[in-house]
Amino acid sequence: MKTPLLPIDILSIYKNSLGDLLPLPKRMAKCTPDTFSSIFNIAKEVKSKGGKLILSDLFRSYEMQMQSHNDYISGKKKAFSPPPGGSFHESGRAFDLDLSAIKIPLSEFWSIAKKYGVVPIIDKPNKGTSEAWHFECRASHQIVYNYYLNGNGTNLTPYKAAAASAILTVGVQVDLFEENQKQAMIQCNLIRLGKILGNIDGNIGKKTQAALAEFGIKYSPSHIDNILIETENLVQEKFSKEYPTAIIS
């Protein structure tokens, strides 16, 4: 079961002809269930302090991420934007906000966000730093980040590995893995479940097969769909908050 993307109704920086703020456009207004809850709770706390959570970006499709990357390459967009396969936006787990609207110090916003599993992408709460507006709900994909940070995987940076894991989970293509999207997703699932199997590369080798066997799953190339479902079920059981049955609205 893929992590579902839910529609979310939240104010954006976009305005109508009268200057009124509009909801985030539907093509961007999607996020995972746990990100949905985090945004809702953060917005509630910011409002209690006299501010507003107003977004400029949330979900990006493969095509939208490619356009964002091309805009960065051409100079149309100043902030760095990676090619498809490297952004948490593609998984509905990253959002950009209007810093002027929160009406509280950025350091205080960081503390609020942290309570709900949302982290910044920069090191220090400085509003003048590029990407100071960018926040992520990495959830169990932080395990993949740490896995690469600790040297268990070497073919990707920790950030790109975690982003790829999150992107695959919502069913969006990651070009790096070519025709082995399902195999790479199985590897990501196993890593999130605590197994060490080397690189996420879409190649089911002896280490990946051994990790599967520890869960009583026998590897067979002809049963890849069933194997993926079995690992997804294990992930859903362990990280149930990422797959809630009821969402705050």
Disulfide bonds with the S-S distance in Angstrom:
none
